[in-house]
Amino acid sequence: LQKELLKYKQEARNLQGIKDALQQRLIQQDASVLQLKQELLRVSMDKEELHNQNVDLQRKVEERNRLLAEYKKELCQKDRHLQQHQSKLDEMLRQLSEASYQQVDLERELEHKEALLAHCMKREAEE
């Protein structure tokens, strides 16, 4: 019985050692699980922050695209106005050029008539 008692005590000590080792492993695993949960929470928060930043950036891009469209529209209107003014300017330059040619023609005609008048008056004076 004494031997059997020692045997069972030895077995109980072995089982207690195994139990302690398993409890230590369980504590380590619980710590690892807790660490993983904290990391998961941190990653989830980072993911949420990135999502919010992405939404904010998309909103800014849409706002800039809207402004760009408005600027393009204004630029097109200004281009049309510029083209209208350019065509008016071209027409005025054409008219001015035409008027210059007419003025030169009229000045020549006036010089010719003055010369004829002077010639006629000279002839009349001689007669």
ZAMARGU-4260 file (C-alpha; in steps of 0.2 Angstrom, whole numbers, plus 5000, padded with zeros to 4 digits):
<rodrens>
0) 5000/5000/5000 | 5014/5011/5004 | 5022/5008/4987 | 5005/5011/4979 | 5003/5027/4989
5) 5020/5034/4983 | 5016/5029/4966 | 4999/5038/4966 | 5007/5053/4975 | 5021/5053/4961
10) 5007/5052/4948 | 4998/5066/4957 | 5013/5077/4956 | 5016/5073/4938 | 4998/5077/4934
15) 4999/5093/4945 | 5015/5098/4935 | 5006/5094/4918 | 4991/5104/4925 | 5002/5119/4930
20) 5011/5118/4913 | 4994/5118/4904 | 4988/5132/4915 | 5004/5142/4910 | 5001/5138/4892
25) 4983/5144/4894 | 4988/5160/4902 | 5000/5163/4888 | 4987/5159/4875 | 4975/5171/4883
30) 4988/5184/4883 | 4991/5181/4865 | 4972/5181/4861 | 4971/5198/4871 | 4985/5205/4861
35) 4977/5199/4845 | 4961/5207/4850 | 4970/5223/4854 | 4979/5223/4837 | 4962/5218/4828
40) 4954/5233/4836 | 4968/5245/4832 | 4968/5238/4814 | 4949/5241/4813 | 4951/5258/4819
45) 4965/5262/4807 | 4953/5254/4793 | 4939/5266/4798 | 4951/5281/4799 | 4957/5276/4781
50) 4939/5274/4775 | 4934/5291/4782 | 4950/5299/4774 | 4945/5290/4758 | 4927/5297/4759
55) 4934/5315/4762 | 4946/5314/4748 | 4933/5308/4736 | 4922/5322/4742 | 4936/5334/4738
60) 4939/5326/4721 | 4921/5328/4717 | 4921/5347/4723 | 4937/5350/4712 | 4929/5341/4697
65) 4914/5352/4699 | 4925/5368/4700 | 4935/5362/4685 | 4919/5360/4675 | 4913/5377/4680
70) 4930/5384/4675 | 4929/5375/4658 | 4912/5382/4655 | 4918/5400/4659 | 4933/5397/4648
75) 4922/5392/4634 | 4910/5407/4636 | 4925/5418/4636 | 4932/5410/4621 | 4916/5413/4612
80) 4916/5431/4617 | 4934/5433/4611 | 4929/5425/4594 | 4915/5437/4593 | 4925/5452/4597
85) 4939/5446/4585 | 4927/5444/4571 | 4920/5462/4575 | 4938/5468/4575 | 4942/5460/4559
90) 4926/5467/4551 | 4931/5485/4557 | 4949/5483/4551 | 4942/5478/4534 | 4930/5493/4534
95) 4944/5504/4540 | 4956/5497/4526 | 4942/5500/4513 | 4939/5518/4519 | 4957/5521/4518
100) 4957/5515/4500 | 4942/5526/4496 | 4951/5541/4505 | 4966/5539/4494 | 4955/5538/4479
105) 4946/5553/4484 | 4962/5563/4488 | 4969/5558/4470 | 4953/5563/4462 | 4953/5580/4472
110) 4971/5583/4467 | 4966/5579/4449 | 4951/5591/4449 | 4962/5604/4458 | 4975/5603/4444
115) 4961/5604/4431 | 4954/5619/4440 | 4971/5627/4441 | 4974/5623/4423 | 4957/5630/4418
120) 4960/5646/4428 | 4977/5648/4420 | 4970/5646/4403 | 4956/5658/4407 | 4968/5671/4414
125) 4979/5669/4398 | 4964/5672/4387
</rodrens>
